[in-house]
Structures are given as C-alpha cells and as structure tokens.
Amino acid sequence: KLSHLPIPSVLERPGTVDGFIVAGVNTASFLDLLAQTRRPFVVYGDTLMEDGANGYSAVRADETGGVSDVTRYLQGLGHTAISFVANTRLPWFRRRFEAYRAAMEAAGLQPLLGEFDSDDERQVGYLAAKSILDKGEPVTAICAGNDHIAQGVYDALRDRGVKVGEQISVAGFNDTLEAVVLHPTLTTVRVHSEQIGRQLAELLLRQIEGKSPAPKL
C-alpha cells in the first residue's frame, strides 16, 4: 500500500526542492506516492518494475532497436543458433528478450532463452551459460541482457574450456564495463547515458518553468 512506502524526508520540507529526477529501480506505486508531493519530477523509465510509467514524464533508451541490431549483427556473422541470456522476470530484460525474439523470428530462426532467477547479474550469466553447455545445446552465439551478464557468460565458457569468439560468440548491452577488461573485447550496445541524463534534466526544467504539465494523481 502507498501508506507503507516512505517519502524521502528532503521532499517533505517546503522550499527545499523545486523538482527531482527518479532513477534506479522503482515501482509504479512509489511514483504514485511521489506525485502526492505536488512537485515536478521525471523518471528514468528503463528500470521501472512495471512496464510503462502511468502517464509520468519518462526517458528511456531504445532497448528494442539496440537488441534488434545486435541480434542481426550476430546473424550477419553466420550464427543461426543464438541464445538470449538474462533474468526475464525483470521487465527491462523481458523487453530486451522480446526484441531479440522478434529479430530471430523475422530471420526464420528459433529463439532460445537461457535464464536464471537472481539479482546477481554476473551469476545469471554464469549459471545460464553453464546450463546451456550442460544440455549440449548447439548454441554458437549468446546475446546477453547486459554487459555484467555477459561477464558471467565469459566466466562459464572459460571454466568449460570454450574459446570465446572462436567457439561461441558473445554480445552484451549497455557498454558499461570500461573498468573490466574482457578478452576478447566484448561486442556490446552503447547506451548514451549522458544524453539520457540531459534529456531528463531538460524535461524536468520544462515542468518547473511551467512549459509542460507536472505529474498529477
């Protein structure tokens, strides 16, 4: 229930905040509660636990286009047995899987899903890839839901003596592993975080200046 969710104390003090950006993993119920503050806010929609943002102003990356592109890239390399790996109980990974599935079906190929239910993304990649290998599935490429999942896939393949890029190709999403060196270099979809942040700020300023409507209950 909304009454059981806490509102950050800084938002309860009059005159301290003109508006705010909601990022991280959030729920629609929490956004409904934030709307009660009557302050302008915008939402980073990619990590909202429910699909959609209930009419709130939101900015999202083009997950569908990005995953479609990387799936077609793998197909272009000659791969026909491509598995998607992620925890699809989370809506952002479910959306990416649906984009992968559409790209596979458009090419007349069978979608394959390797998943594991965990909040530890590297563990998801490791255990899902290990399961694919244990089952002897003839997979020649893996499309990971994000780069941290891809890192777990790399770990599993190496533990089994499978050469990444030679025996099984791996692609990721987000381009977030600059500090983690993967060999061979991971093919990944770049999400322009700076541009998303700029768009969120501009959208919020328009609300504060009264140029666009603020969230309403």
C-alpha positions as CSV (number, residue, x, y, z in Angstrom):
1,K,0.0,0.0,0.0
2,L,1.1,3.6,-0.6
3,S,0.9,4.4,3.1
4,H,3.7,1.8,3.8
5,L,6.2,3.5,1.4
6,P,8.4,6.3,2.8
7,I,8.7,9.6,1.1
8,P,12.3,10.9,1.2
9,S,12.4,13.5,4.0
10,V,14.0,16.2,1.8
11,L,10.8,16.2,-0.3
12,E,8.7,16.8,2.8
13,R,10.3,20.1,3.7
14,P,8.8,23.1,1.8
15,G,11.1,25.2,-0.3
16,T,14.0,22.7,-0.3
17,V,13.4,21.0,-3.7
18,D,11.9,22.5,-6.9
19,G,11.8,19.2,-8.7
20,F,13.6,15.9,-8.9
21,I,14.7,13.0,-11.2
22,V,13.7,9.5,-10.2
23,A,16.4,6.9,-11.2
24,G,17.3,3.4,-10.1
25,V,14.8,0.5,-9.7
26,N,11.4,1.8,-8.7
27,T,7.7,0.8,-8.7
28,A,4.6,2.4,-10.1
29,S,3.3,2.6,-6.5
30,F,6.3,4.6,-5.4
31,L,5.8,7.0,-8.3
32,D,2.1,7.4,-7.3
33,L,3.3,8.3,-3.8
34,L,5.8,10.8,-5.0
35,A,3.1,12.5,-7.0
36,Q,1.5,13.4,-3.7
37,T,4.4,15.8,-3.0
38,R,2.9,18.0,-5.8
39,R,6.5,18.7,-7.0
40,P,7.6,18.2,-10.6
41,F,9.6,15.0,-11.3
42,V,10.7,12.9,-14.2
43,V,11.5,9.2,-14.4
44,Y,14.3,7.1,-15.8
45,G,11.9,4.5,-17.2
46,D,14.2,1.6,-18.1
47,T,14.4,0.3,-14.6
48,L,10.7,0.7,-13.6
49,M,9.4,-2.6,-12.2
50,E,6.2,-2.3,-14.3
51,D,6.1,-1.6,-18.0
52,G,5.1,2.0,-18.7
53,A,5.2,4.9,-16.2
54,N,1.5,5.5,-15.6
55,G,1.5,8.8,-17.5
56,Y,4.5,10.2,-15.8
57,S,7.2,12.0,-17.8
58,A,9.9,9.5,-18.5
59,V,13.0,9.0,-20.7
60,R,14.1,5.5,-21.8
61,A,16.9,4.1,-24.0
62,D,16.0,2.4,-27.3
63,E,16.3,-1.1,-26.0
64,T,14.2,-2.6,-28.8
65,G,16.4,-1.0,-31.5
66,G,19.6,-1.9,-29.7
67,V,18.9,-5.5,-29.1
68,S,17.4,-5.9,-32.6
69,D,20.7,-4.5,-34.1
70,V,23.0,-6.7,-32.1
71,T,20.9,-9.8,-32.8
72,R,21.0,-9.1,-36.6
73,Y,24.8,-8.4,-36.2
74,L,25.3,-12.0,-34.8
75,Q,23.1,-13.3,-37.6
76,G,25.2,-11.5,-40.1
77,L,28.2,-13.3,-38.8
78,G,26.5,-16.6,-39.8
79,H,25.1,-17.6,-36.5
80,T,21.7,-19.3,-36.5
81,A,21.6,-20.8,-33.0
82,I,21.7,-17.7,-30.9
83,S,20.6,-17.8,-27.2
84,F,19.4,-14.8,-25.2
85,V,20.6,-14.9,-21.6
86,A,19.1,-12.9,-18.8
87,N,16.6,-13.0,-15.9
88,T,13.4,-12.2,-17.8
89,R,11.4,-11.8,-14.7
90,L,12.7,-8.3,-14.6
91,P,10.8,-6.1,-17.1
92,W,13.8,-4.5,-18.7
93,F,15.3,-7.9,-19.6
94,R,11.9,-9.1,-20.7
95,R,11.6,-6.2,-23.1
96,R,15.1,-7.0,-24.5
97,F,14.2,-10.6,-24.9
98,E,11.1,-9.7,-26.9
99,A,13.2,-7.6,-29.2
100,Y,15.7,-10.4,-29.6
101,R,12.8,-12.9,-30.3
102,A,11.3,-10.7,-32.9
103,A,14.6,-10.3,-34.7
104,M,15.1,-14.1,-34.6
105,E,11.6,-14.9,-35.9
106,A,12.0,-12.3,-38.6
107,A,15.0,-14.2,-39.9
108,G,13.2,-17.5,-39.7
109,L,15.3,-18.7,-36.7
110,Q,14.2,-20.3,-33.4
111,P,14.5,-18.0,-30.4
112,L,16.4,-19.7,-27.5
113,L,16.3,-18.5,-23.9
114,G,18.8,-19.3,-21.1
115,E,17.8,-17.7,-17.8
116,F,18.4,-17.9,-14.1
117,D,16.4,-16.1,-11.4
118,S,18.8,-14.0,-9.4
119,D,19.6,-10.3,-8.7
120,D,23.3,-11.1,-9.2
121,E,23.7,-10.4,-12.9
122,R,27.1,-12.0,-13.3
123,Q,25.7,-15.1,-11.6
124,V,22.8,-15.1,-14.0
125,G,25.2,-15.1,-17.0
126,Y,27.4,-17.8,-15.4
127,L,24.7,-20.3,-14.4
128,A,22.6,-19.8,-17.6
129,A,25.6,-20.3,-19.8
130,K,26.7,-23.3,-17.8
131,S,23.2,-24.8,-18.2
132,I,23.3,-24.3,-22.0
133,L,26.7,-26.1,-22.1
134,D,25.4,-28.9,-19.8
135,K,22.4,-29.6,-22.0
136,G,24.6,-29.8,-25.1
137,E,22.6,-27.2,-26.9
138,P,24.2,-26.4,-30.3
139,V,24.5,-22.7,-29.5
140,T,27.2,-20.8,-31.3
141,A,26.4,-17.3,-30.0
142,I,24.9,-15.7,-26.9
143,C,23.2,-12.4,-26.7
144,A,23.4,-11.3,-23.0
145,G,20.8,-9.0,-21.5
146,N,23.6,-6.6,-20.3
147,D,27.4,-6.5,-20.0
148,H,27.5,-7.8,-16.5
149,I,25.5,-10.9,-17.6
150,A,28.0,-11.2,-20.5
151,Q,30.9,-11.2,-18.0
152,G,29.3,-14.2,-16.2
153,V,28.9,-15.9,-19.6
154,Y,32.6,-15.4,-20.3
155,D,33.4,-16.9,-16.9
156,A,31.3,-20.0,-17.6
157,L,32.7,-20.6,-21.1
158,R,36.3,-20.3,-19.8
159,D,35.6,-22.7,-16.9
160,R,34.5,-25.2,-19.5
161,G,37.4,-24.6,-21.9
162,V,35.2,-23.0,-24.5
163,K,37.0,-20.3,-26.5
164,V,35.0,-17.0,-26.5
165,G,34.7,-15.6,-30.0
166,E,36.0,-18.8,-31.7
167,Q,33.6,-21.5,-30.5
168,I,30.9,-19.3,-29.0
169,S,30.4,-15.5,-29.7
170,V,29.1,-13.3,-27.0
171,A,27.4,-9.9,-27.2
172,G,26.2,-7.6,-24.5
173,F,24.2,-4.4,-23.9
174,N,24.9,-1.1,-22.1
175,D,28.7,-0.7,-22.8
176,T,29.3,-0.3,-19.0
177,L,32.4,-2.4,-18.5
178,E,35.1,0.1,-19.2
179,A,36.9,-0.8,-15.9
180,V,36.6,-4.5,-16.6
181,V,38.9,-5.9,-19.3
182,L,37.3,-8.7,-21.2
183,H,39.3,-10.8,-23.7
184,P,38.4,-10.9,-26.4
185,T,36.8,-7.5,-26.4
186,L,33.0,-7.7,-25.8
187,T,30.7,-6.6,-28.6
188,T,28.0,-4.5,-26.9
189,V,25.3,-2.0,-27.5
190,R,26.3,1.5,-26.3
191,V,23.7,3.4,-24.3
192,H,24.4,7.1,-24.2
193,S,23.9,7.8,-20.5
194,E,25.0,11.4,-20.8
195,Q,22.3,12.1,-23.4
196,I,19.6,10.4,-21.3
197,G,20.6,12.5,-18.3
198,R,20.5,15.7,-20.4
199,Q,17.0,14.8,-21.6
200,L,15.8,14.1,-18.1
201,A,17.1,17.4,-16.9
202,E,15.6,19.3,-19.8
203,L,12.2,17.6,-19.3
204,L,12.3,18.5,-15.6
205,L,13.2,22.1,-16.2
206,R,10.3,22.4,-18.6
207,Q,8.0,21.2,-15.9
208,I,9.5,23.6,-13.3
209,E,9.1,26.5,-15.8
210,G,5.5,25.6,-16.5
211,K,6.1,24.7,-20.1
212,S,4.9,21.1,-19.7
213,P,2.4,19.6,-17.1
214,A,3.7,18.3,-13.8
215,P,2.7,14.8,-12.6
216,K,-0.9,14.5,-11.3
217,L,-2.6,11.8,-9.3
